[in-house]
Amino acid sequence: METLTSSTASCRIVVNLRWKIPENGSNPCQLRLPTSRERKILFARTNQRSGSLRFSSVDKFLKNLNHGEGSRSLDSFGGLKNGNSKVFSGKSSGYVVGGEDDVGRITENGDSATKVLIPGLPDESKGEYCAPISSYFWEWKPKLIVHYEKAGCGNVNSSPVLFLPGFGVGSFHYEKQLKDLGRDHRVWAIDFLGQGLSLPVENPTLLSKDGVTSEWKDSVWGFGDEIEPWADELVFSMDLWQDQVRNFIEEVIGEPVYVVGNSLGGFVALYFAAGNPHLVKGVTLLNATPFWGLLPNPIRSPILARIFPWSGTFPLPANVRKLTEFLWQKISDPKSIAEILKQVYTDHSTNIDKVFSRILEITQHPAAAASFASIMFAPQGQLSFRETLARCKMSDVPICLVYGKEDPWVTPVWGLQVKQQVPEAPYYEISPAGHCPHDEVPEAVNYLLRGWIKNLESHGSVALPLHDDAEVVENSIARDLEFVREGSRKSVIVRFFGSRFSIWNSFSSYIKSQFRKLQTES
């Protein structure tokens, strides 16, 4: 396999694609790529992306759309007072600090959280090294082109890590992991087929032969009346993504990996690991969605599946086309995208301009609407979330749980249920953090990932993150992780749940803390 690559002194090597349909006179059902394909790896092109806008920029954007009635941006966290603290111990690149503030903050359970200083993200403006990111296209099957990004290719003796994205985003959502973890690991991030830059490069359907056209059908793909042979039985489903991940690891990476997934990517990571434990060194779930798919799986429930005449394949039925057109115009609206991002990010000082612009760019792809419909109506996987967990446990696949506590969609109870099913898995709950902790508090997530991998690679001789070597945590502990971001000190509370943690004990502890609080106030 040949690889085309390029290098630069900057932290980012990207392909900046703008979706283009050929001019009149050429095939209107084919997307023009910037360069020709080269065996399996198609191309890597250099470009510099930059951006400095924050949620306040999205708020201004919403205000313009609402004629001045948009929501007001939230203030960022203020700098935290250092006092006269001093470092007295350090583990896994983090340091417990003491001094006037060594009690840290008080958690809602009434426990004091010891303060731990952890590294911030590398700052290129200060001369700090961050790993260059290369962007590639890999032809998995005819007409099925997979986009992925890679960093840390020079770390040949390090453990490989593969990141799987959530629904509606792509590899760009892991830029902060690639830049940072790519300094000491080989790191990949992949776009699922039907998402990101892994959308179809040709129209999967033929245009209507009856001559009846519409502005909508002329501008989008997948709304024709006949299927192209290469897209026969194509549906963007859990089973397709599992196969995609397996072949990517076998053909591109070439060895077992640590798999990390957020939201939908977390479910896919677990689903893949359950069927391919020999290719997995460990799985980290970042607010993994515990279910996916509206329709029954035809293998698991063949009789029930027959009730539904269509399950995400091309071409889309006429009634589904009308529904998709209606929904897509609302979902792809910039105002809707901005509002969704405001829901899933708890810290509204987080820089989300790149995420916002990349999602908006993806919605302009001619195949985006039909791919969305295929994903939404795809059948469920052959295994449920709980069944994948059980299989991973039977195969001794190491699992780590990292969840943002303020997630409005995958609320803490889902993560705690996973912990109940696999009590030996380390569980870290970050607050404040929402549905995408890796992008909202990458400093904390990267610190935990590094430490967990070191613990596994050392066969336990290196302690888990937030543990002292002699410390055995059976229930739970809380730590106040402090780091520097853009010159200001920020912090989050991270609670670790041990092997004997139970939801009932946690509830009892909470009730007792509230009772103590009432006694103190009275």
LODO-599301 format. One line per field, with one value per residue (C-alpha): residue in three letters; residue number from 1; y, z, x. Coordinates in steps of 0.05 Angstrom, whole numbers, m for minus. Example, Ala and Ser with C-alpha at 12.3 -4.5 7.8 and 13.67 -1.06 7.14 Angstrom:
<sites>
res	[ALA:SER]
n	[1:2]
py	[m90:m21]
pz	[156:143]
px	[246:273]
</sites>
This chain:
<sites>
res	[MET:GLU:THR:LEU:THR:SER:SER:THR:ALA:SER:CYS:ARG:ILE:VAL:VAL:ASN:LEU:ARG:TRP:LYS:ILE:PRO:GLU:ASN:GLY:SER:ASN:PRO:CYS:GLN:LEU:ARG:LEU:PRO:THR:SER:ARG:GLU:ARG:LYS:ILE:LEU:PHE:ALA:ARG:THR:ASN:GLN:ARG:SER:GLY:SER:LEU:ARG:PHE:SER:SER:VAL:ASP:LYS:PHE:LEU:LYS:ASN:LEU:ASN:HIS:GLY:GLU:GLY:SER:ARG:SER:LEU:ASP:SER:PHE:GLY:GLY:LEU:LYS:ASN:GLY:ASN:SER:LYS:VAL:PHE:SER:GLY:LYS:SER:SER:GLY:TYR:VAL:VAL:GLY:GLY:GLU:ASP:ASP:VAL:GLY:ARG:ILE:THR:GLU:ASN:GLY:ASP:SER:ALA:THR:LYS:VAL:LEU:ILE:PRO:GLY:LEU:PRO:ASP:GLU:SER:LYS:GLY:GLU:TYR:CYS:ALA:PRO:ILE:SER:SER:TYR:PHE:TRP:GLU:TRP:LYS:PRO:LYS:LEU:ILE:VAL:HIS:TYR:GLU:LYS:ALA:GLY:CYS:GLY:ASN:VAL:ASN:SER:SER:PRO:VAL:LEU:PHE:LEU:PRO:GLY:PHE:GLY:VAL:GLY:SER:PHE:HIS:TYR:GLU:LYS:GLN:LEU:LYS:ASP:LEU:GLY:ARG:ASP:HIS:ARG:VAL:TRP:ALA:ILE:ASP:PHE:LEU:GLY:GLN:GLY:LEU:SER:LEU:PRO:VAL:GLU:ASN:PRO:THR:LEU:LEU:SER:LYS:ASP:GLY:VAL:THR:SER:GLU:TRP:LYS:ASP:SER:VAL:TRP:GLY:PHE:GLY:ASP:GLU:ILE:GLU:PRO:TRP:ALA:ASP:GLU:LEU:VAL:PHE:SER:MET:ASP:LEU:TRP:GLN:ASP:GLN:VAL:ARG:ASN:PHE:ILE:GLU:GLU:VAL:ILE:GLY:GLU:PRO:VAL:TYR:VAL:VAL:GLY:ASN:SER:LEU:GLY:GLY:PHE:VAL:ALA:LEU:TYR:PHE:ALA:ALA:GLY:ASN:PRO:HIS:LEU:VAL:LYS:GLY:VAL:THR:LEU:LEU:ASN:ALA:THR:PRO:PHE:TRP:GLY:LEU:LEU:PRO:ASN:PRO:ILE:ARG:SER:PRO:ILE:LEU:ALA:ARG:ILE:PHE:PRO:TRP:SER:GLY:THR:PHE:PRO:LEU:PRO:ALA:ASN:VAL:ARG:LYS:LEU:THR:GLU:PHE:LEU:TRP:GLN:LYS:ILE:SER:ASP:PRO:LYS:SER:ILE:ALA:GLU:ILE:LEU:LYS:GLN:VAL:TYR:THR:ASP:HIS:SER:THR:ASN:ILE:ASP:LYS:VAL:PHE:SER:ARG:ILE:LEU:GLU:ILE:THR:GLN:HIS:PRO:ALA:ALA:ALA:ALA:SER:PHE:ALA:SER:ILE:MET:PHE:ALA:PRO:GLN:GLY:GLN:LEU:SER:PHE:ARG:GLU:THR:LEU:ALA:ARG:CYS:LYS:MET:SER:ASP:VAL:PRO:ILE:CYS:LEU:VAL:TYR:GLY:LYS:GLU:ASP:PRO:TRP:VAL:THR:PRO:VAL:TRP:GLY:LEU:GLN:VAL:LYS:GLN:GLN:VAL:PRO:GLU:ALA:PRO:TYR:TYR:GLU:ILE:SER:PRO:ALA:GLY:HIS:CYS:PRO:HIS:ASP:GLU:VAL:PRO:GLU:ALA:VAL:ASN:TYR:LEU:LEU:ARG:GLY:TRP:ILE:LYS:ASN:LEU:GLU:SER:HIS:GLY:SER:VAL:ALA:LEU:PRO:LEU:HIS:ASP:ASP:ALA:GLU:VAL:VAL:GLU:ASN:SER:ILE:ALA:ARG:ASP:LEU:GLU:PHE:VAL:ARG:GLU:GLY:SER:ARG:LYS:SER:VAL:ILE:VAL:ARG:PHE:PHE:GLY:SER:ARG:PHE:SER:ILE:TRP:ASN:SER:PHE:SER:SER:TYR:ILE:LYS:SER:GLN:PHE:ARG:LYS:LEU:GLN:THR:GLU:SER]
n	[1:2:3:4:5:6:7:8:9:10:11:12:13:14:15:16:17:18:19:20:21:22:23:24:25:26:27:28:29:30:31:32:33:34:35:36:37:38:39:40:41:42:43:44:45:46:47:48:49:50:51:52:53:54:55:56:57:58:59:60:61:62:63:64:65:66:67:68:69:70:71:72:73:74:75:76:77:78:79:80:81:82:83:84:85:86:87:88:89:90:91:92:93:94:95:96:97:98:99:100:101:102:103:104:105:106:107:108:109:110:111:112:113:114:115:116:117:118:119:120:121:122:123:124:125:126:127:128:129:130:131:132:133:134:135:136:137:138:139:140:141:142:143:144:145:146:147:148:149:150:151:152:153:154:155:156:157:158:159:160:161:162:163:164:165:166:167:168:169:170:171:172:173:174:175:176:177:178:179:180:181:182:183:184:185:186:187:188:189:190:191:192:193:194:195:196:197:198:199:200:201:202:203:204:205:206:207:208:209:210:211:212:213:214:215:216:217:218:219:220:221:222:223:224:225:226:227:228:229:230:231:232:233:234:235:236:237:238:239:240:241:242:243:244:245:246:247:248:249:250:251:252:253:254:255:256:257:258:259:260:261:262:263:264:265:266:267:268:269:270:271:272:273:274:275:276:277:278:279:280:281:282:283:284:285:286:287:288:289:290:291:292:293:294:295:296:297:298:299:300:301:302:303:304:305:306:307:308:309:310:311:312:313:314:315:316:317:318:319:320:321:322:323:324:325:326:327:328:329:330:331:332:333:334:335:336:337:338:339:340:341:342:343:344:345:346:347:348:349:350:351:352:353:354:355:356:357:358:359:360:361:362:363:364:365:366:367:368:369:370:371:372:373:374:375:376:377:378:379:380:381:382:383:384:385:386:387:388:389:390:391:392:393:394:395:396:397:398:399:400:401:402:403:404:405:406:407:408:409:410:411:412:413:414:415:416:417:418:419:420:421:422:423:424:425:426:427:428:429:430:431:432:433:434:435:436:437:438:439:440:441:442:443:444:445:446:447:448:449:450:451:452:453:454:455:456:457:458:459:460:461:462:463:464:465:466:467:468:469:470:471:472:473:474:475:476:477:478:479:480:481:482:483:484:485:486:487:488:489:490:491:492:493:494:495:496:497:498:499:500:501:502:503:504:505:506:507:508:509:510:511:512:513:514:515:516:517:518:519:520:521:522]
py	[0:69:130:201:249:317:353:423:459:477:435:420:387:383:374:434:406:447:404:417:388:389:442:429:378:330:277:312:250:250:294:323:309:357:306:237:172:135:62:55:121:175:240:286:360:415:474:516:522:576:605:643:651:624:612:687:687:637:679:739:696:676:748:767:711:732:806:822:772:719:689:722:689:662:688:644:615:665:653:612:639:602:625:600:529:483:417:358:298:281:223:213:285:312:341:343:412:435:501:548:515:442:422:440:448:414:367:360:296:337:310:354:349:350:396:364:404:373:395:441:431:448:521:531:606:595:548:485:425:397:338:353:324:291:280:221:186:110:71:16:m11:14:83:78:128:135:199:196:237:215:243:216:172:177:145:75:42:73:45:60:96:102:154:144:205:218:229:289:303:272:265:340:334:301:354:368:295:287:348:329:253:250:275:207:160:140:168:160:190:164:189:139:125:172:226:277:273:199:218:186:215:196:197:128:134:149:210:201:175:205:274:299:338:388:438:393:330:367:393:332:259:196:220:186:128:74:49:49:m22:m2:24:m38:m56:3:28:69:24:m3:m66:m27:17:m44:m74:m7:m2:m74:m68:0:m30:m91:m54:15:9:m63:m81:m81:m13:25:48:112:133:190:184:141:127:97:47:30:21:m28:m63:m72:m97:m148:m182:m170:m173:m196:m127:m87:m69:m30:12:81:106:181:192:132:129:65:53:65:48:54:m9:m82:m120:m169:m223:m215:m205:m229:m234:m165:m135:m157:m109:m51:m50:m1:3:56:31:71:97:131:118:176:188:186:236:286:276:281:346:376:354:368:441:450:408:437:509:545:569:497:474:531:516:442:458:505:446:396:442:461:511:565:595:534:550:516:558:503:450:495:513:441:414:469:452:378:395:427:361:337:268:294:294:223:197:227:190:125:131:149:91:39:m24:m35:m75:m150:m137:m89:m43:m88:m149:m117:m100:m172:m200:m151:m172:m246:m232:m192:m129:m72:m16:55:102:178:216:290:298:354:317:333:272:215:233:205:148:115:116:90:32:14:17:m30:m81:m77:m57:m69:m14:53:106:180:232:303:365:414:378:359:309:320:322:309:376:415:394:360:372:327:274:270:265:207:171:175:149:92:69:72:31:m23:m22:m29:m86:m45:m23:49:71:92:167:204:146:142:77:51:78:28:62:17:67:137:195:266:308:381:380:448:468:530:547:609:640:630:577:532:471:414:364:292:237:167:108:45:m29:m31:30:22:70:57:75:138:157:145:186:243:242:242:301:341:325:349:412:427:416:464:518:512]
pz	[0:m19:23:m1:54:67:125:153:214:234:276:221:153:124:61:54:10:m19:m50:m125:m176:m247:m297:m351:m402:m351:m308:m257:m213:m196:m145:m168:m120:m117:m142:m172:m133:m118:m103:m35:m3:m48:m27:27:15:58:82:145:184:235:277:341:350:409:431:434:359:351:398:353:293:327:344:271:251:306:291:356:399:404:469:507:511:577:613:614:677:714:733:796:853:866:936:963:939:930:895:941:897:824:784:709:692:743:811:876:907:978:1015:1033:982:991:1010:939:923:958:913:915:956:1010:997:990:923:926:874:819:768:699:633:587:512:474:453:387:395:455:416:446:400:376:330:256:230:161:124:77:35:34:m18:22:m33:m103:m94:m18:2:75:102:162:198:230:277:310:253:279:346:319:387:418:426:369:385:340:353:328:322:343:298:252:261:238:251:258:326:353:332:404:416:352:366:438:442:375:410:442:408:337:332:279:274:222:189:187:118:108:153:153:90:79:42:m27:m84:m135:m136:m111:m152:m225:m243:m261:m332:m337:m343:m279:m239:m182:m155:m95:m136:m182:m125:m81:m90:m70:m91:m158:m175:m192:m155:m183:m181:m134:m82:m82:m10:16:83:133:194:255:218:160:208:246:181:161:228:224:154:170:228:188:124:146:219:215:290:350:376:433:408:436:417:434:432:370:363:433:415:350:388:436:381:341:402:420:352:342:410:377:344:407:464:502:493:522:521:521:536:493:468:496:436:361:305:299:259:279:255:199:226:299:286:215:224:256:203:147:173:150:74:75:122:99:30:m34:m69:m16:m22:m44:25:58:7:27:101:91:52:107:164:129:114:189:215:167:182:214:271:288:287:333:382:385:400:456:486:486:509:582:583:535:533:492:423:376:314:276:296:275:208:191:208:165:108:111:105:37:7:m45:m12:59:62:34:78:139:120:110:179:213:183:185:225:294:303:316:389:439:480:541:499:471:541:563:505:517:590:570:523:577:534:580:584:611:622:616:619:622:680:651:586:570:525:555:627:684:698:633:649:719:690:647:710:745:689:686:757:744:691:716:712:711:715:695:717:687:620:571:515:483:540:493:459:518:569:526:579:629:577:547:617:635:569:575:646:631:571:613:667:617:580:646:669:729:753:735:776:745:737:802:844:887:879:947:942:932:915:922:926:899:904:876:849:827:761:747:682:642:579:538:598:647:701:694:733:732:785:766:807:802:818:844:837:895:873:870:849:916:956:914:926:1000:1002:967:1015:1075:1046:1035:1107:1132:1091:1121:1191:1177:1149:1208]
px	[0:27:16:19:36:65:96:96:121:51:5:m44:m40:m110:m150:m195:m251:m307:m360:m363:m411:m380:m399:m450:m428:m397:m428:m475:m475:m402:m366:m300:m243:m184:m134:m130:m131:m67:m79:m113:m91:m119:m86:m62:m60:m31:m72:m74:m138:m146:m201:m209:m284:m321:m392:m400:m391:m447:m490:m478:m496:m561:m576:m570:m617:m666:m660:m626:m664:m610:m586:m529:m462:m439:m378:m316:m290:m248:m176:m168:m128:m64:m51:15:7:66:76:88:77:67:39:28:47:m2:14:m24:m16:m19:m19:m76:m122:m104:m175:m194:m267:m326:m364:m440:m431:m397:m327:m267:m232:m156:m126:m84:m45:m45:m13:m51:m54:10:12:47:49:96:141:110:110:44:39:26:m39:m43:m108:m119:m171:m173:m213:m245:m289:m307:m340:m336:m281:m262:m230:m184:m132:m67:m14:48:71:143:125:137:146:84:14:m34:m99:m161:m215:m287:m332:m403:m463:m460:m386:m321:m247:m241:m275:m212:m162:m143:m128:m88:m45:m32:m32:3:65:76:27:8:m62:m117:m186:m235:m299:m356:m385:m444:m413:m357:m315:m333:m397:m409:m367:m420:m496:m520:m584:m602:m642:m715:m727:m797:m768:m801:m751:m751:m702:m692:m679:m632:m588:m583:m562:m598:m667:m669:m715:m664:m603:m533:m503:m446:m496:m541:m559:m517:m542:m503:m513:m478:m458:m429:m388:m364:m338:m307:m269:m246:m218:m187:m148:m127:m107:m85:m62:m40:m41:m88:m107:m137:m206:m237:m308:m354:m430:m447:m373:m373:m427:m391:m326:m359:m397:m333:m294:m347:m338:m264:m229:m164:m158:m171:m123:m176:m239:m252:m324:m336:m410:m427:m499:m531:m576:m577:m625:m701:m717:m707:m646:m666:m619:m638:m713:m729:m804:m810:m764:m810:m862:m819:m812:m753:m693:m645:m624:m623:m664:m707:m782:m825:m855:m787:m760:m813:m800:m725:m732:m774:m729:m664:m682:m692:m634:m582:m602:m543:m587:m606:m534:m513:m570:m552:m479:m501:m539:m482:m426:m433:m375:m396:m327:m305:m279:m329:m321:m283:m334:m392:m361:m342:m412:m442:m395:m414:m488:m474:m451:m501:m506:m514:m590:m599:m543:m577:m642:m604:m572:m637:m676:m619:m634:m606:m543:m546:m525:m553:m508:m513:m498:m435:m413:m424:m384:m327:m326:m324:m266:m228:m228:m205:m256:m249:m308:m300:m366:m384:m432:m474:m491:m565:m572:m531:m543:m499:m547:m527:m453:m467:m507:m447:m404:m452:m446:m369:m350:m276:m275:m248:m302:m285:m340:m320:m356:m370:m371:m425:m436:m367:m317:m258:m270:m296:m243:m189:m136:m173:m192:m122:m92:m139:m128:m52:m54:m101:m60:4:m30:m49:18:55:10:m11:58:38:m21:m87:m96:m111:m85:m23:15:m8:m78:m134:m200:m260:m317:m302:m255:m257:m201:m199:m159:m129:m95:m76:m113:m94:m60:m117:m125:m185:m207:m257:m279:m264:m296:m268:m314:m281:m295:m345:m384:m459:m514:m549:m487:m478:m551:m544:m480:m516:m575:m527:m488:m552:m573:m505:m513:m581:m553:m495:m541:m588]
</sites>
